[in-house]
């Protein structure tokens, strides 16, 4: 009486296959089109050892200025 389950539709060989794209589906992008976008910062700069020396000088000066500032504040407070 109302408890009958609907039967599943039988599989038919003319139906769409999973390996084939369905109608209306988005086309897959070509792997050749998936190139890396250009960097907003430009091309990378090659490494130069002089850059390390410049960075060390800059950090050394910043450290000396910081120490001098702490000593100056200590002299003002005490």
N, CA, C, O and CB atoms as a CASP TS submission, in Angstrom:
PFRMAT TS
TARGET T0000
AUTHOR 0000-0000-0000
METHOD Language model
MODEL 1
PARENT N/A
ATOM      1  N   UNK     1       0.827  -1.163   0.000  1.00  0.00           N
ATOM      2  CA  UNK     1       0.000   0.000   0.000  1.00  0.00           C
ATOM      3  C   UNK     1       0.890   1.252   0.000  1.00  0.00           C
ATOM      4  O   UNK     1       1.149   1.417  -1.192  1.00  0.00           O
ATOM      5  CB  UNK     1      -0.951  -0.016   1.207  1.00  0.00           C
ATOM      6  N   UNK     2       1.353   1.995   0.539  1.00  0.00           N
ATOM      7  CA  UNK     2       2.208   3.145   0.325  1.00  0.00           C
ATOM      8  C   UNK     2       3.616   2.920   0.796  1.00  0.00           C
ATOM      9  O   UNK     2       4.409   3.859   0.879  1.00  0.00           O
ATOM     10  CB  UNK     2       1.644   4.331   1.006  1.00  0.00           C
ATOM     11  N   UNK     3       3.942   1.653   1.112  1.00  0.00           N
ATOM     12  CA  UNK     3       5.280   1.378   1.642  1.00  0.00           C
ATOM     13  C   UNK     3       6.233   0.844   0.571  1.00  0.00           C
ATOM     14  O   UNK     3       7.362   0.460   0.879  1.00  0.00           O
ATOM     15  CB  UNK     3       5.189   0.382   2.785  1.00  0.00           C
ATOM     16  N   UNK     4       5.789   0.819  -0.660  1.00  0.00           N
ATOM     17  CA  UNK     4       6.652   0.295  -1.707  1.00  0.00           C
ATOM     18  C   UNK     4       7.758   1.301  -2.031  1.00  0.00           C
ATOM     19  O   UNK     4       7.510   2.504  -2.122  1.00  0.00           O
ATOM     20  CB  UNK     4       5.832  -0.036  -2.971  1.00  0.00           C
ATOM     21  N   UNK     5       8.960   0.799  -2.201  1.00  0.00           N
ATOM     22  CA  UNK     5      10.087   1.670  -2.533  1.00  0.00           C
ATOM     23  C   UNK     5      10.174   1.815  -4.047  1.00  0.00           C
ATOM     24  O   UNK     5       9.923   0.860  -4.781  1.00  0.00           O
ATOM     25  CB  UNK     5      11.419   1.110  -1.955  1.00  0.00           C
ATOM     26  N   UNK     6      10.524   2.993  -4.506  1.00  0.00           N
ATOM     27  CA  UNK     6      10.699   3.130  -5.958  1.00  0.00           C
ATOM     28  C   UNK     6      11.940   2.353  -6.400  1.00  0.00           C
ATOM     29  O   UNK     6      12.958   2.335  -5.707  1.00  0.00           O
ATOM     30  CB  UNK     6      10.821   4.633  -6.365  1.00  0.00           C
ATOM     31  N   UNK     7      11.838   1.729  -7.531  1.00  0.00           N
ATOM     32  CA  UNK     7      12.969   0.940  -8.022  1.00  0.00           C
ATOM     33  C   UNK     7      13.972   1.859  -8.706  1.00  0.00           C
ATOM     34  O   UNK     7      13.610   2.897  -9.260  1.00  0.00           O
ATOM     35  CB  UNK     7      12.492  -0.169  -8.999  1.00  0.00           C
ATOM     36  N   UNK     8      15.241   1.457  -8.657  1.00  0.00           N
ATOM     37  CA  UNK     8      16.276   2.238  -9.324  1.00  0.00           C
ATOM     38  C   UNK     8      16.159   2.026 -10.822  1.00  0.00           C
ATOM     39  O   UNK     8      15.758   0.963 -11.296  1.00  0.00           O
ATOM     40  CB  UNK     8      17.691   1.848  -8.818  1.00  0.00           C
ATOM     41  N   UNK     9      16.521   3.068 -11.549  1.00  0.00           N
ATOM     42  CA  UNK     9      16.496   2.930 -12.997  1.00  0.00           C
ATOM     43  C   UNK     9      17.656   2.052 -13.429  1.00  0.00           C
ATOM     44  O   UNK     9      18.760   2.193 -12.904  1.00  0.00           O
ATOM     45  CB  UNK     9      16.561   4.310 -13.692  1.00  0.00           C
ATOM     46  N   UNK    10      17.435   1.169 -14.353  1.00  0.00           N
ATOM     47  CA  UNK    10      18.534   0.299 -14.801  1.00  0.00           C
ATOM     48  C   UNK    10      19.580   1.105 -15.573  1.00  0.00           C
ATOM     49  O   UNK    10      19.262   2.077 -16.257  1.00  0.00           O
ATOM     50  CB  UNK    10      17.990  -0.852 -15.685  1.00  0.00           C
ATOM     51  N   UNK    11      20.823   0.677 -15.445  1.00  0.00           N
ATOM     52  CA  UNK    11      21.917   1.347 -16.147  1.00  0.00           C
ATOM     53  C   UNK    11      21.801   1.065 -17.629  1.00  0.00           C
ATOM     54  O   UNK    11      21.481  -0.050 -18.043  1.00  0.00           O
ATOM     55  CB  UNK    11      23.294   0.887 -15.611  1.00  0.00           C
ATOM     56  N   UNK    12      22.063   2.084 -18.419  1.00  0.00           N
ATOM     57  CA  UNK    12      21.969   1.912 -19.856  1.00  0.00           C
ATOM     58  C   UNK    12      23.307   2.289 -20.480  1.00  0.00           C
ATOM     59  O   UNK    12      23.873   3.320 -20.117  1.00  0.00           O
ATOM     60  CB  UNK    12      20.813   2.767 -20.449  1.00  0.00           C
ATOM     61  N   UNK    13      23.838   1.481 -21.416  1.00  0.00           N
ATOM     62  CA  UNK    13      25.156   1.765 -21.976  1.00  0.00           C
ATOM     63  C   UNK    13      25.239   3.056 -22.778  1.00  0.00           C
ATOM     64  O   UNK    13      26.342   3.552 -23.007  1.00  0.00           O
ATOM     65  CB  UNK    13      25.570   0.640 -22.838  1.00  0.00           C
ATOM     66  N   UNK    14      24.135   3.608 -23.204  1.00  0.00           N
ATOM     67  CA  UNK    14      24.203   4.840 -23.991  1.00  0.00           C
ATOM     68  C   UNK    14      24.240   6.084 -23.100  1.00  0.00           C
ATOM     69  O   UNK    14      24.276   7.203 -23.611  1.00  0.00           O
ATOM     70  CB  UNK    14      23.011   4.920 -24.942  1.00  0.00           C
ATOM     71  N   UNK    15      24.233   5.908 -21.803  1.00  0.00           N
ATOM     72  CA  UNK    15      24.268   7.046 -20.890  1.00  0.00           C
ATOM     73  C   UNK    15      25.634   7.727 -20.868  1.00  0.00           C
ATOM     74  O   UNK    15      26.603   7.177 -21.391  1.00  0.00           O
ATOM     75  CB  UNK    15      23.898   6.598 -19.491  1.00  0.00           C
ATOM     76  N   UNK    16      25.724   8.914 -20.273  1.00  0.00           N
ATOM     77  CA  UNK    16      27.012   9.619 -20.246  1.00  0.00           C
ATOM     78  C   UNK    16      28.023   8.886 -19.371  1.00  0.00           C
ATOM     79  O   UNK    16      27.675   8.364 -18.311  1.00  0.00           O
ATOM     80  CB  UNK    16      26.827  11.058 -19.738  1.00  0.00           C
ATOM     81  N   UNK    17      29.241   8.850 -19.810  1.00  0.00           N
ATOM     82  CA  UNK    17      30.300   8.206 -19.037  1.00  0.00           C
ATOM     83  C   UNK    17      30.982   9.250 -18.168  1.00  0.00           C
ATOM     84  O   UNK    17      31.008  10.435 -18.502  1.00  0.00           O
ATOM     85  CB  UNK    17      31.329   7.505 -19.968  1.00  0.00           C
ATOM     86  N   UNK    18      31.528   8.800 -17.063  1.00  0.00           N
ATOM     87  CA  UNK    18      32.167   9.734 -16.135  1.00  0.00           C
ATOM     88  C   UNK    18      33.448  10.335 -16.705  1.00  0.00           C
ATOM     89  O   UNK    18      33.812  11.455 -16.347  1.00  0.00           O
ATOM     90  CB  UNK    18      32.473   9.035 -14.827  1.00  0.00           C
ATOM     91  N   UNK    19      34.137   9.609 -17.586  1.00  0.00           N
ATOM     92  CA  UNK    19      35.381  10.130 -18.136  1.00  0.00           C
ATOM     93  C   UNK    19      35.126  11.231 -19.166  1.00  0.00           C
ATOM     94  O   UNK    19      36.005  12.052 -19.426  1.00  0.00           O
ATOM     95  CB  UNK    19      36.185   9.002 -18.765  1.00  0.00           C
ATOM     96  N   UNK    20      33.953  11.248 -19.741  1.00  0.00           N
ATOM     97  CA  UNK    20      33.625  12.280 -20.715  1.00  0.00           C
ATOM     98  C   UNK    20      33.012  13.477 -19.990  1.00  0.00           C
ATOM     99  O   UNK    20      32.238  13.301 -19.049  1.00  0.00           O
ATOM    100  CB  UNK    20      32.655  11.732 -21.800  1.00  0.00           C
ATOM    101  N   UNK    21      33.356  14.696 -20.423  1.00  0.00           N
ATOM    102  CA  UNK    21      32.762  15.862 -19.756  1.00  0.00           C
ATOM    103  C   UNK    21      31.265  15.950 -20.042  1.00  0.00           C
ATOM    104  O   UNK    21      30.805  15.622 -21.136  1.00  0.00           O
ATOM    105  CB  UNK    21      33.464  17.158 -20.209  1.00  0.00           C
ATOM    106  N   UNK    22      30.539  16.386 -19.069  1.00  0.00           N
ATOM    107  CA  UNK    22      29.098  16.543 -19.248  1.00  0.00           C
ATOM    108  C   UNK    22      28.828  17.786 -20.081  1.00  0.00           C
ATOM    109  O   UNK    22      29.661  18.689 -20.176  1.00  0.00           O
ATOM    110  CB  UNK    22      28.373  16.632 -17.880  1.00  0.00           C
ATOM    111  N   UNK    23      27.668  17.810 -20.669  1.00  0.00           N
ATOM    112  CA  UNK    23      27.294  18.983 -21.444  1.00  0.00           C
ATOM    113  C   UNK    23      27.088  20.151 -20.488  1.00  0.00           C
ATOM    114  O   UNK    23      26.457  20.006 -19.441  1.00  0.00           O
ATOM    115  CB  UNK    23      26.012  18.717 -22.287  1.00  0.00           C
ATOM    116  N   UNK    24      27.622  21.298 -20.855  1.00  0.00           N
ATOM    117  CA  UNK    24      27.471  22.479 -20.018  1.00  0.00           C
ATOM    118  C   UNK    24      28.520  22.594 -18.932  1.00  0.00           C
ATOM    119  O   UNK    24      28.513  23.573 -18.185  1.00  0.00           O
ATOM    120  CB  UNK    24      26.127  22.482 -19.399  1.00  0.00           C
ATOM    121  N   UNK    25      29.429  21.621 -18.813  1.00  0.00           N
ATOM    122  CA  UNK    25      30.464  21.723 -17.786  1.00  0.00           C
ATOM    123  C   UNK    25      31.590  22.615 -18.296  1.00  0.00           C
ATOM    124  O   UNK    25      31.754  22.808 -19.501  1.00  0.00           O
ATOM    125  CB  UNK    25      31.007  20.316 -17.398  1.00  0.00           C
ATOM    126  N   UNK    26      32.355  23.150 -17.364  1.00  0.00           N
ATOM    127  CA  UNK    26      33.446  24.046 -17.733  1.00  0.00           C
ATOM    128  C   UNK    26      34.565  23.250 -18.396  1.00  0.00           C
ATOM    129  O   UNK    26      34.872  22.141 -17.959  1.00  0.00           O
ATOM    130  CB  UNK    26      33.978  24.803 -16.493  1.00  0.00           C
ATOM    131  N   UNK    27      35.173  23.792 -19.434  1.00  0.00           N
ATOM    132  CA  UNK    27      36.303  23.086 -20.053  1.00  0.00           C
ATOM    133  C   UNK    27      37.530  23.152 -19.152  1.00  0.00           C
ATOM    134  O   UNK    27      37.740  24.138 -18.444  1.00  0.00           O
ATOM    135  CB  UNK    27      36.627  23.685 -21.440  1.00  0.00           C
ATOM    136  N   UNK    28      38.328  22.107 -19.184  1.00  0.00           N
ATOM    137  CA  UNK    28      39.533  22.059 -18.361  1.00  0.00           C
ATOM    138  C   UNK    28      40.607  22.938 -18.992  1.00  0.00           C
ATOM    139  O   UNK    28      40.790  22.903 -20.209  1.00  0.00           O
ATOM    140  CB  UNK    28      40.041  20.597 -18.199  1.00  0.00           C
ATOM    141  N   UNK    29      41.332  23.740 -18.176  1.00  0.00           N
ATOM    142  CA  UNK    29      42.382  24.595 -18.744  1.00  0.00           C
ATOM    143  C   UNK    29      43.575  23.759 -19.201  1.00  0.00           C
ATOM    144  O   UNK    29      43.883  22.717 -18.622  1.00  0.00           O
ATOM    145  CB  UNK    29      42.838  25.647 -17.714  1.00  0.00           C
ATOM    146  N   UNK    30      44.228  24.230 -20.232  1.00  0.00           N
ATOM    147  CA  UNK    30      45.413  23.541 -20.735  1.00  0.00           C
ATOM    148  C   UNK    30      46.563  23.730 -19.763  1.00  0.00           C
ATOM    149  O   UNK    30      46.710  24.813 -19.197  1.00  0.00           O
ATOM    150  CB  UNK    30      45.799  24.056 -22.138  1.00  0.00           C
ATOM    151  N   UNK    31      47.391  22.699 -19.549  1.00  0.00           N
ATOM    152  CA  UNK    31      48.537  22.856 -18.644  1.00  0.00           C
ATOM    153  C   UNK    31      49.544  23.877 -19.164  1.00  0.00           C
ATOM    154  O   UNK    31      50.283  24.468 -18.376  1.00  0.00           O
ATOM    155  CB  UNK    31      49.228  21.515 -18.439  1.00  0.00           C
ATOM    156  N   UNK    32      49.586  24.093 -20.482  1.00  0.00           N
ATOM    157  CA  UNK    32      50.514  25.078 -21.028  1.00  0.00           C
ATOM    158  C   UNK    32      50.088  26.495 -20.667  1.00  0.00           C
ATOM    159  O   UNK    32      50.932  27.387 -20.576  1.00  0.00           O
ATOM    160  CB  UNK    32      50.614  24.932 -22.543  1.00  0.00           C
ATOM    161  N   UNK    33      48.796  26.717 -20.460  1.00  0.00           N
ATOM    162  CA  UNK    33      48.307  28.045 -20.115  1.00  0.00           C
ATOM    163  C   UNK    33      48.569  28.398 -18.659  1.00  0.00           C
ATOM    164  O   UNK    33      48.498  29.568 -18.284  1.00  0.00           O
ATOM    165  CB  UNK    33      46.831  28.141 -20.402  1.00  0.00           C
ATOM    166  N   UNK    34      48.872  27.397 -17.832  1.00  0.00           N
ATOM    167  CA  UNK    34      49.060  27.640 -16.405  1.00  0.00           C
ATOM    168  C   UNK    34      50.504  28.055 -16.116  1.00  0.00           C
ATOM    169  O   UNK    34      51.225  27.371 -15.390  1.00  0.00           O
ATOM    170  CB  UNK    34      48.690  26.383 -15.593  1.00  0.00           C
ATOM    171  N   UNK    35      50.907  29.172 -16.689  1.00  0.00           N
ATOM    172  CA  UNK    35      52.249  29.690 -16.442  1.00  0.00           C
ATOM    173  C   UNK    35      52.213  30.549 -15.185  1.00  0.00           C
ATOM    174  O   UNK    35      51.164  31.056 -14.789  1.00  0.00           O
ATOM    175  CB  UNK    35      52.774  30.507 -17.663  1.00  0.00           C
ATOM    176  N   UNK    36      53.372  30.700 -14.573  1.00  0.00           N
ATOM    177  CA  UNK    36      53.455  31.500 -13.358  1.00  0.00           C
ATOM    178  C   UNK    36      53.218  32.965 -13.707  1.00  0.00           C
ATOM    179  O   UNK    36      53.845  33.479 -14.633  1.00  0.00           O
ATOM    180  CB  UNK    36      54.830  31.313 -12.661  1.00  0.00           C
ATOM    181  N   UNK    37      52.331  33.649 -12.990  1.00  0.00           N
ATOM    182  CA  UNK    37      52.105  35.063 -13.289  1.00  0.00           C
ATOM    183  C   UNK    37      53.351  35.875 -12.928  1.00  0.00           C
ATOM    184  O   UNK    37      54.117  35.473 -12.053  1.00  0.00           O
ATOM    185  CB  UNK    37      50.866  35.595 -12.520  1.00  0.00           C
ATOM    186  N   UNK    38      53.556  36.999 -13.586  1.00  0.00           N
ATOM    187  CA  UNK    38      54.731  37.806 -13.258  1.00  0.00           C
ATOM    188  C   UNK    38      54.637  38.345 -11.834  1.00  0.00           C
ATOM    189  O   UNK    38      53.553  38.671 -11.349  1.00  0.00           O
ATOM    190  CB  UNK    38      54.883  38.968 -14.255  1.00  0.00           C
ATOM    191  N   UNK    39      55.768  38.430 -11.186  1.00  0.00           N
ATOM    192  CA  UNK    39      55.804  38.894  -9.804  1.00  0.00           C
ATOM    193  C   UNK    39      55.549  40.397  -9.759  1.00  0.00           C
ATOM    194  O   UNK    39      56.089  41.128 -10.589  1.00  0.00           O
ATOM    195  CB  UNK    39      57.160  38.550  -9.143  1.00  0.00           C
ATOM    196  N   UNK    40      54.742  40.880  -8.812  1.00  0.00           N
ATOM    197  CA  UNK    40      54.512  42.330  -8.725  1.00  0.00           C
ATOM    198  C   UNK    40      55.756  43.087  -8.286  1.00  0.00           C
ATOM    199  O   UNK    40      55.815  44.307  -8.441  1.00  0.00           O
ATOM    200  CB  UNK    40      53.378  42.623  -7.760  1.00  0.00           C
ATOM    201  N   UNK    41      56.757  42.390  -7.740  1.00  0.00           N
ATOM    202  CA  UNK    41      57.981  43.042  -7.273  1.00  0.00           C
ATOM    203  C   UNK    41      59.080  43.004  -8.321  1.00  0.00           C
ATOM    204  O   UNK    41      60.197  43.440  -8.044  1.00  0.00           O
ATOM    205  CB  UNK    41      58.471  42.387  -5.996  1.00  0.00           C
ATOM    206  N   UNK    42      58.805  42.507  -9.495  1.00  0.00           N
ATOM    207  CA  UNK    42      59.805  42.458 -10.547  1.00  0.00           C
ATOM    208  C   UNK    42      60.644  41.195 -10.475  1.00  0.00           C
ATOM    209  O   UNK    42      60.342  40.267  -9.725  1.00  0.00           O
ATOM    210  CB  UNK    42      60.696  43.669 -10.471  1.00  0.00           C
ATOM    211  N   UNK    43      61.688  41.183 -11.260  1.00  0.00           N
ATOM    212  CA  UNK    43      62.572  40.021 -11.316  1.00  0.00           C
ATOM    213  C   UNK    43      63.412  39.928 -10.052  1.00  0.00           C
ATOM    214  O   UNK    43      63.761  40.957  -9.475  1.00  0.00           O
ATOM    215  CB  UNK    43      63.480  40.090 -12.553  1.00  0.00           C
ATOM    216  N   UNK    44      63.747  38.716  -9.606  1.00  0.00           N
ATOM    217  CA  UNK    44      64.580  38.578  -8.411  1.00  0.00           C
ATOM    218  C   UNK    44      65.997  39.091  -8.666  1.00  0.00           C
ATOM    219  O   UNK    44      66.548  38.923  -9.754  1.00  0.00           O
ATOM    220  CB  UNK    44      64.623  37.111  -7.957  1.00  0.00           C
ATOM    221  N   UNK    45      66.569  39.715  -7.646  1.00  0.00           N
ATOM    222  CA  UNK    45      67.916  40.269  -7.747  1.00  0.00           C
ATOM    223  C   UNK    45      68.904  39.165  -7.394  1.00  0.00           C
ATOM    224  O   UNK    45      68.702  38.467  -6.401  1.00  0.00           O
ATOM    225  CB  UNK    45      68.097  41.517  -6.811  1.00  0.00           C
ATOM    226  N   UNK    46      69.962  38.987  -8.175  1.00  0.00           N
ATOM    227  CA  UNK    46      70.938  37.950  -7.836  1.00  0.00           C
ATOM    228  C   UNK    46      71.658  38.265  -6.528  1.00  0.00           C
ATOM    229  O   UNK    46      71.831  39.429  -6.166  1.00  0.00           O
ATOM    230  CB  UNK    46      71.955  37.791  -8.966  1.00  0.00           C
ATOM    231  N   UNK    47      72.072  37.214  -5.828  1.00  0.00           N
ATOM    232  CA  UNK    47      72.739  37.369  -4.536  1.00  0.00           C
ATOM    233  C   UNK    47      74.145  37.914  -4.738  1.00  0.00           C
ATOM    234  O   UNK    47      74.877  37.465  -5.620  1.00  0.00           O
ATOM    235  CB  UNK    47      72.785  36.027  -3.778  1.00  0.00           C
ATOM    236  N   UNK    48      74.509  38.879  -3.915  1.00  0.00           N
ATOM    237  CA  UNK    48      75.863  39.427  -3.937  1.00  0.00           C
ATOM    238  C   UNK    48      76.390  39.445  -2.509  1.00  0.00           C
ATOM    239  O   UNK    48      75.677  39.882  -1.606  1.00  0.00           O
ATOM    240  CB  UNK    48      75.890  40.861  -4.568  1.00  0.00           C
ATOM    241  N   UNK    49      77.617  38.983  -2.275  1.00  0.00           N
ATOM    242  CA  UNK    49      78.165  38.950  -0.912  1.00  0.00           C
ATOM    243  C   UNK    49      78.302  40.337  -0.289  1.00  0.00           C
ATOM    244  O   UNK    49      78.288  40.459   0.936  1.00  0.00           O
ATOM    245  CB  UNK    49      79.516  38.272  -0.920  1.00  0.00           C
ATOM    246  N   UNK    50      78.436  41.387  -1.106  1.00  0.00           N
ATOM    247  CA  UNK    50      78.547  42.743  -0.549  1.00  0.00           C
ATOM    248  C   UNK    50      77.273  43.143   0.187  1.00  0.00           C
ATOM    249  O   UNK    50      77.306  43.985   1.084  1.00  0.00           O
ATOM    250  CB  UNK    50      78.847  43.758  -1.662  1.00  0.00           C
ATOM    251  N   UNK    51      76.148  42.534  -0.197  1.00  0.00           N
ATOM    252  CA  UNK    51      74.890  42.847   0.474  1.00  0.00           C
ATOM    253  C   UNK    51      74.942  42.432   1.939  1.00  0.00           C
ATOM    254  O   UNK    51      74.368  43.109   2.792  1.00  0.00           O
ATOM    255  CB  UNK    51      73.718  42.155  -0.231  1.00  0.00           C
ATOM    256  N   UNK    52      75.624  41.325   2.243  1.00  0.00           N
ATOM    257  CA  UNK    52      75.736  40.886   3.633  1.00  0.00           C
ATOM    258  C   UNK    52      76.519  41.894   4.457  1.00  0.00           C
ATOM    259  O   UNK    52      76.162  42.180   5.600  1.00  0.00           O
ATOM    260  CB  UNK    52      76.404  39.511   3.712  1.00  0.00           C
ATOM    261  N   UNK    53      77.585  42.433   3.879  1.00  0.00           N
ATOM    262  CA  UNK    53      78.400  43.416   4.592  1.00  0.00           C
ATOM    263  C   UNK    53      77.596  44.688   4.846  1.00  0.00           C
ATOM    264  O   UNK    53      77.674  45.261   5.933  1.00  0.00           O
ATOM    265  CB  UNK    53      79.681  43.742   3.796  1.00  0.00           C
ATOM    266  N   UNK    54      76.835  45.127   3.868  1.00  0.00           N
ATOM    267  CA  UNK    54      76.012  46.322   4.039  1.00  0.00           C
ATOM    268  C   UNK    54      74.942  46.087   5.101  1.00  0.00           C
ATOM    269  O   UNK    54      74.658  46.977   5.903  1.00  0.00           O
ATOM    270  CB  UNK    54      75.361  46.724   2.704  1.00  0.00           C
ATOM    271  N   UNK    55      74.351  44.903   5.111  1.00  0.00           N
ATOM    272  CA  UNK    55      73.335  44.588   6.116  1.00  0.00           C
ATOM    273  C   UNK    55      73.948  44.538   7.507  1.00  0.00           C
ATOM    274  O   UNK    55      73.343  45.011   8.469  1.00  0.00           O
ATOM    275  CB  UNK    55      72.651  43.254   5.793  1.00  0.00           C
ATOM    276  N   UNK    56      75.143  43.971   7.621  1.00  0.00           N
ATOM    277  CA  UNK    56      75.814  43.902   8.923  1.00  0.00           C
ATOM    278  C   UNK    56      76.149  45.298   9.430  1.00  0.00           C
ATOM    279  O   UNK    56      75.998  45.576  10.620  1.00  0.00           O
ATOM    280  CB  UNK    56      77.093  43.054   8.829  1.00  0.00           C
ATOM    281  N   UNK    57      76.600  46.176   8.544  1.00  0.00           N
ATOM    282  CA  UNK    57      76.898  47.560   8.955  1.00  0.00           C
ATOM    283  C   UNK    57      75.632  48.268   9.422  1.00  0.00           C
ATOM    284  O   UNK    57      75.638  48.968  10.435  1.00  0.00           O
ATOM    285  CB  UNK    57      77.544  48.348   7.791  1.00  0.00           C
ATOM    286  N   UNK    58      74.563  48.081   8.686  1.00  0.00           N
ATOM    287  CA  UNK    58      73.311  48.747   9.039  1.00  0.00           C
ATOM    288  C   UNK    58      72.792  48.253  10.390  1.00  0.00           C
ATOM    289  O   UNK    58      72.358  49.054  11.217  1.00  0.00           O
ATOM    290  CB  UNK    58      72.255  48.515   7.948  1.00  0.00           C
ATOM    291  N   UNK    59      72.835  46.947  10.615  1.00  0.00           N
ATOM    292  CA  UNK    59      72.369  46.405  11.894  1.00  0.00           C
ATOM    293  C   UNK    59      73.292  46.817  13.033  1.00  0.00           C
ATOM    294  O   UNK    59      72.829  47.085  14.142  1.00  0.00           O
ATOM    295  CB  UNK    59      72.272  44.877  11.826  1.00  0.00           C
ATOM    296  N   UNK    60      74.595  46.870  12.765  1.00  0.00           N
ATOM    297  CA  UNK    60      75.545  47.316  13.789  1.00  0.00           C
ATOM    298  C   UNK    60      75.296  48.758  14.189  1.00  0.00           C
ATOM    299  O   UNK    60      75.314  49.087  15.375  1.00  0.00           O
ATOM    300  CB  UNK    60      76.976  47.161  13.291  1.00  0.00           C
ATOM    301  N   UNK    61      75.063  49.619  13.211  1.00  0.00           N
ATOM    302  CA  UNK    61      74.772  51.026  13.519  1.00  0.00           C
ATOM    303  C   UNK    61      73.464  51.151  14.295  1.00  0.00           C
ATOM    304  O   UNK    61      73.374  51.940  15.235  1.00  0.00           O
ATOM    305  CB  UNK    61      74.700  51.861  12.223  1.00  0.00           C
ATOM    306  N   UNK    62      72.457  50.380  13.907  1.00  0.00           N
ATOM    307  CA  UNK    62      71.182  50.433  14.624  1.00  0.00           C
ATOM    308  C   UNK    62      71.357  49.970  16.064  1.00  0.00           C
ATOM    309  O   UNK    62      70.745  50.530  16.973  1.00  0.00           O
ATOM    310  CB  UNK    62      70.125  49.571  13.914  1.00  0.00           C
ATOM    311  N   UNK    63      72.187  48.952  16.280  1.00  0.00           N
ATOM    312  CA  UNK    63      72.445  48.470  17.636  1.00  0.00           C
ATOM    313  C   UNK    63      73.169  49.527  18.466  1.00  0.00           C
ATOM    314  O   UNK    63      72.824  49.752  19.626  1.00  0.00           O
ATOM    315  CB  UNK    63      73.269  47.177  17.596  1.00  0.00           C
ATOM    316  N   UNK    64      74.170  50.173  17.873  1.00  0.00           N
ATOM    317  CA  UNK    64      74.906  51.221  18.595  1.00  0.00           C
ATOM    318  C   UNK    64      74.002  52.408  18.921  1.00  0.00           C
ATOM    319  O   UNK    64      74.078  52.965  20.017  1.00  0.00           O
ATOM    320  CB  UNK    64      76.113  51.694  17.768  1.00  0.00           C
ATOM    321  N   UNK    65      73.155  52.794  17.982  1.00  0.00           N
ATOM    322  CA  UNK    65      72.227  53.901  18.239  1.00  0.00           C
ATOM    323  C   UNK    65      71.248  53.522  19.342  1.00  0.00           C
ATOM    324  O   UNK    65      70.920  54.358  20.184  1.00  0.00           O
ATOM    325  CB  UNK    65      71.461  54.285  16.954  1.00  0.00           C
ATOM    326  N   UNK    66      70.777  52.278  19.353  1.00  0.00           N
ATOM    327  CA  UNK    66      69.870  51.823  20.409  1.00  0.00           C
ATOM    328  C   UNK    66      70.535  51.823  21.766  1.00  0.00           C
ATOM    329  O   UNK    66      69.937  52.251  22.754  1.00  0.00           O
ATOM    330  CB  UNK    66      69.356  50.439  20.098  1.00  0.00           C
ATOM    331  N   UNK    67      71.776  51.343  21.827  1.00  0.00           N
ATOM    332  CA  UNK    67      72.506  51.338  23.112  1.00  0.00           C
ATOM    333  C   UNK    67      72.731  52.764  23.587  1.00  0.00           C
ATOM    334  O   UNK    67      72.557  53.059  24.770  1.00  0.00           O
ATOM    335  CB  UNK    67      73.868  50.598  22.977  1.00  0.00           C
ATOM    336  N   UNK    68      73.118  53.656  22.674  1.00  0.00           N
ATOM    337  CA  UNK    68      73.334  55.058  23.050  1.00  0.00           C
ATOM    338  C   UNK    68      72.031  55.689  23.541  1.00  0.00           C
ATOM    339  O   UNK    68      72.041  56.494  24.473  1.00  0.00           O
ATOM    340  CB  UNK    68      73.899  55.861  21.854  1.00  0.00           C
ATOM    341  N   UNK    69      70.921  55.327  22.921  1.00  0.00           N
ATOM    342  CA  UNK    69      69.634  55.865  23.364  1.00  0.00           C
ATOM    343  C   UNK    69      69.260  55.377  24.747  1.00  0.00           C
ATOM    344  O   UNK    69      68.740  56.148  25.552  1.00  0.00           O
ATOM    345  CB  UNK    69      68.546  55.493  22.384  1.00  0.00           C
ATOM    346  N   UNK    70      69.515  54.110  25.041  1.00  0.00           N
ATOM    347  CA  UNK    70      69.218  53.568  26.370  1.00  0.00           C
ATOM    348  C   UNK    70      70.099  54.240  27.419  1.00  0.00           C
ATOM    349  O   UNK    70      69.624  54.588  28.500  1.00  0.00           O
ATOM    350  CB  UNK    70      69.424  52.033  26.396  1.00  0.00           C
ATOM    351  N   UNK    71      71.378  54.424  27.105  1.00  0.00           N
ATOM    352  CA  UNK    71      72.286  55.092  28.056  1.00  0.00           C
ATOM    353  C   UNK    71      71.850  56.539  28.258  1.00  0.00           C
ATOM    354  O   UNK    71      71.861  57.039  29.383  1.00  0.00           O
ATOM    355  CB  UNK    71      73.762  55.037  27.551  1.00  0.00           C
ATOM    356  N   UNK    72      71.471  57.208  27.190  1.00  0.00           N
ATOM    357  CA  UNK    72      71.007  58.593  27.307  1.00  0.00           C
ATOM    358  C   UNK    72      69.752  58.696  28.159  1.00  0.00           C
ATOM    359  O   UNK    72      69.641  59.608  28.978  1.00  0.00           O
ATOM    360  CB  UNK    72      70.740  59.180  25.927  1.00  0.00           C
ATOM    361  N   UNK    73      68.812  57.787  27.986  1.00  0.00           N
ATOM    362  CA  UNK    73      67.603  57.802  28.813  1.00  0.00           C
ATOM    363  C   UNK    73      67.939  57.496  30.271  1.00  0.00           C
ATOM    364  O   UNK    73      67.350  58.081  31.180  1.00  0.00           O
ATOM    365  CB  UNK    73      66.574  56.786  28.283  1.00  0.00           C
ATOM    366  N   UNK    74      68.879  56.585  30.495  1.00  0.00           N
ATOM    367  CA  UNK    74      69.266  56.251  31.870  1.00  0.00           C
ATOM    368  C   UNK    74      69.907  57.455  32.547  1.00  0.00           C
ATOM    369  O   UNK    74      69.670  57.692  33.731  1.00  0.00           O
ATOM    370  CB  UNK    74      70.236  55.049  31.888  1.00  0.00           C
ATOM    371  N   UNK    75      70.718  58.221  31.812  1.00  0.00           N
ATOM    372  CA  UNK    75      71.347  59.417  32.394  1.00  0.00           C
ATOM    373  C   UNK    75      70.308  60.498  32.688  1.00  0.00           C
ATOM    374  O   UNK    75      70.440  61.235  33.665  1.00  0.00           O
ATOM    375  CB  UNK    75      72.428  59.972  31.447  1.00  0.00           C
ATOM    376  N   UNK    76      69.295  60.595  31.862  1.00  0.00           N
ATOM    377  CA  UNK    76      68.252  61.593  32.104  1.00  0.00           C
ATOM    378  C   UNK    76      67.403  61.231  33.319  1.00  0.00           C
ATOM    379  O   UNK    76      67.015  62.107  34.091  1.00  0.00           O
ATOM    380  CB  UNK    76      67.361  61.738  30.870  1.00  0.00           C
ATOM    381  N   UNK    77      67.117  59.953  33.488  1.00  0.00           N
ATOM    382  CA  UNK    77      66.241  59.528  34.581  1.00  0.00           C
ATOM    383  C   UNK    77      66.969  59.591  35.912  1.00  0.00           C
ATOM    384  O   UNK    77      66.407  60.076  36.894  1.00  0.00           O
ATOM    385  CB  UNK    77      65.721  58.110  34.334  1.00  0.00           C
ATOM    386  N   UNK    78      68.219  59.107  35.969  1.00  0.00           N
ATOM    387  CA  UNK    78      68.915  59.037  37.253  1.00  0.00           C
ATOM    388  C   UNK    78      69.680  60.271  37.479  1.00  0.00           C
ATOM    389  O   UNK    78      70.339  60.409  38.510  1.00  0.00           O
ATOM    390  CB  UNK    78      69.828  57.849  37.328  1.00  0.00           C
TER
END
